[in-house]
Amino acid sequence: MEWKFTEDRPIWQQLSQQIARQILIGVYPPGSKLPPVRELAAQAGVNPNTMQRALAQLEQAGLAESNRTAGRLVTQDRGVIEAARRAEAQGIIRRYLESMNELGYSPEEAVALLKEEK
């Protein structure tokens, strides 16, 4: 996984979002074990405490859960994953429509342009 960071938000939030995206697209399927904190931190080039905070955020969102003996697992609740996936899609759509509005396009025109791109 290639980690990308910007300066507009805390690193832990960006880590959490990037791991969540991997869950949503199926890189980490429901019930699968996430790599250990230290391994993820080393891959991302961040402090393990920063990665721990990112993973705690995933737990708060319901996408992951801690198991003392098995480590951290992706939730098996497909409804939670689908709800998060839909929320992510809605955010993408909202940002697209806002950008198109800035260019002077109505929502209908923006959707028509999307249909043309098929």
C-alpha positions in Angstrom: 0.0 0.0 0.0 1.3 3.4 -0.9 0.7 5.9 1.9 0.0 9.5 1.0 -0.1 12.4 3.4 -1.1 16.0 3.1 -0.7 18.9 5.5 -4.3 19.8 5.9 -5.2 17.2 8.5 -3.5 15.2 11.3 -1.6 12.2 10.1 -3.6 9.8 12.2 -6.8 10.8 10.5 -5.3 10.3 7.1 -4.0 6.9 8.1 -7.4 5.9 9.4 -9.1 7.0 6.2 -6.6 5.2 4.1 -7.0 1.9 6.0 -10.7 2.4 6.0 -10.6 2.7 2.2 -8.7 -0.6 2.0 -11.4 -2.2 4.1 -14.2 -0.7 1.9 -12.6 -1.9 -1.4 -12.0 -5.4 0.0 -8.3 -5.5 0.5 -9.1 -6.4 4.1 -12.3 -8.4 3.9 -14.8 -8.8 6.7 -13.4 -10.8 9.6 -9.8 -10.7 8.3 -6.9 -9.8 10.6 -5.3 -6.4 10.1 -1.5 -6.3 10.2 0.0 -5.5 13.6 0.4 -1.8 14.6 4.2 -1.9 14.4 4.1 -3.4 10.9 1.6 -0.9 9.6 3.6 2.0 11.3 6.8 0.8 9.7 5.1 0.5 6.3 3.7 4.1 6.6 6.9 5.5 8.1 5.1 6.8 11.2 5.3 6.4 15.0 3.5 3.3 16.3 1.5 5.6 18.6 0.2 7.5 15.6 -0.9 4.3 13.9 -2.5 3.1 17.2 -4.6 6.2 17.2 -5.6 5.7 13.6 -6.7 2.1 14.3 -8.6 3.2 17.4 -10.5 5.6 15.1 -11.4 2.6 12.9 -12.7 0.8 16.0 -14.8 3.8 17.0 -16.3 3.8 13.5 -17.2 0.2 13.8 -14.9 -1.0 11.0 -12.5 -2.9 13.2 -12.5 -4.6 16.6 -9.8 -5.7 19.0 -9.5 -9.2 20.1 -6.9 -9.9 22.8 -5.8 -13.2 21.3 -6.3 -12.6 17.6 -5.2 -9.0 17.3 -7.3 -6.4 15.4 -9.9 -7.7 13.0 -12.1 -6.1 10.4 -15.7 -6.2 11.5 -17.8 -9.1 10.1 -20.8 -6.8 10.0 -21.3 -6.2 6.3 -24.0 -3.7 7.0 -21.5 -1.4 8.8 -19.0 -1.8 5.9 -21.7 -1.0 3.3 -22.9 2.0 5.2 -19.3 3.3 5.4 -18.8 2.6 1.7 -22.0 4.5 0.9 -21.0 7.4 3.0 -17.6 7.5 1.3 -19.3 7.5 -2.1 -21.7 10.3 -1.1 -18.7 12.4 0.0 -17.1 11.9 -3.4 -20.3 12.8 -5.2 -20.7 15.9 -3.0 -17.2 17.1 -3.7 -17.7 16.5 -7.4 -20.9 18.5 -7.5 -19.3 21.3 -5.5 -16.4 21.4 -7.9 -18.7 21.4 -10.9 -20.8 24.1 -9.4 -17.7 26.3 -9.1 -17.2 25.8 -12.8 -20.7 27.0 -13.4 -22.4 23.6 -14.0 -25.8 22.7 -12.5 -26.1 19.4 -10.8 -28.1 18.1 -13.8 -25.3 19.2 -16.2 -22.7 17.6 -14.0 -24.6 14.3 -14.0 -25.0 14.5 -17.8 -21.2 15.0 -18.2 -20.6 11.9 -16.0 -23.0 9.8 -18.2 -21.0 11.0 -21.3 -17.8 9.7 -19.8 -19.0 6.1 -19.7 
